[in-house]
Amino acid sequence: MIVAISIGAVNVPVGDVWSIVLHHVTGTGTAPADPALDQIVWNFRTPRVVLAALAGAGLAVSGAVLQSAVSNPLADPTVLGFSYGATLGAVLAITLGGSVALAGVGVSAAAFAGAMAAGALVFALGQRRGRMAPTRLVLAGVAVGYVFLSATSFVQIQATPNELRSVLFWTLGSVAGAQWDQLPTVGAVVIATTVLLSLFGRRLNVLLAGDESATALGVDVNRLRPLLLVLSALLTGTVISVAGGIGFVGLMIPHLVRLSTGADHRRLLPLTALLGAVYLVLVDLLSRTLDRPNELPLGILTALLGAPFFLWLLRRNKSLD
C-alpha cells in the first residue's frame, strides 16, 4: 500500500510517504515541507489505496462465503446478481436524481439499496418449499442479474452524455474518487463482517460436506445459509456502493487461497481478505500507470485477468462435468 501511494503522475519517495502518513495518523514527526506533496499523498492517494484494499477484501470474502453457501465453485457476487442490482440503483440515482422519487438519495445509498434488492429477489426465487436450494440460487442469480442488466441498459439509453460519463464509473468500477468520509462506514462493515463470518468457520467447513451431513452434525442449514447470504449481500452492497461494479475478485481470490492453504474457512477467510486487498491495490496501481496520464477502469483489468482464470477453473474442476 505504501508503494502504491508513492507511485503516480508525480512519484513520491517511499520515505516521504511514510513520514506524511505517520504524521497524520499518529501526530508524530514533522509536517511535510511541501504542502502540495502532503495534499497528493494524504488527500488523494491514501484514501484511494485504502478503499481499494477494503473493496478487494470485501469482495473476496463475499465470494468465498457464497461459494460455500451455495455449494458452487463458480459463485461470486456478480453471478448471484448483487453487482448488477447495485449498478442499476446507482444509474437510476444518476439519471433520475432530480426527480421526486430519488430526491435526496445519494448514489452510494441507491447502489447499496439496489444490491440488497437483488439479493432479496434471488433469495426469494432460490427457495423451494421453504428451503434454499443451492442450484436454484445460482440460476435465480443469473436470471435476476440479466434482468437488472437489461434495466440498466434501458436507463442508459435515456441518459444525457454528461450522465453517461458518471454511469461508466458504476458499470466498470473505480476508486479514483475515494474520500476520507467514505472509509469509516466501508471499513467498519468489511472488518466487522469478515470477523463475524470467520466465527462461522467451523460451520462453513461442515457445510462443505453437504446438507445432510451438516444436519447430522448439528448444523441448522436452513438458518445458516440465509444468514450467510444476507451477510454476503451486505458486504457486496457496501463495497459496490462506493467502488462501482468490479468483477471476478470474488471468484479468483478464494480459489487461489484454497489452492495454497486448503479449504479450512478459519484460515481461508482471513487470508482471502488479505490477498483480495493486495490484489485490488495492485490492480488499481496498474490502472493508473499503464496508460499515463489516463486511467483505466478497474473492471477492465479485473475482467482481463479474471476471465482466463474462470476458463481455467472450468477445465480444471471435474465436479462441473
Buried (B, 14 or more C-beta within 10 A) or exposed (E): BEEBBBBBEEEBEEEBBBBBBEBBEEEEEEEBEEEEBBEBBBEBBBBBBBBBBBBBBBBBBBBBBBBBBBBBBBBBBBBBBBBBBBBBBBBBBBBBBEEEEBEEBEBBBBBBBBBBBBBBBBBEBBBEEEEBBBEBBBBBBBBBBEBBBEBBEEBBEEBEEEBBEBBBBBBBBBBBEBEEEBBEBBBEBBBEBBEEBBEBBEBBBBBBEEBEEBEEEEBEBEEBBBBBBBBBBBBBBBBBBBBBBBBBBBBBBBBBBBEEEEBBBEBBBBBBBBBBBBBBBBBBBBBBBEEEEEBBBBBEBBBEBBEEBBEEBEEEEEEEE
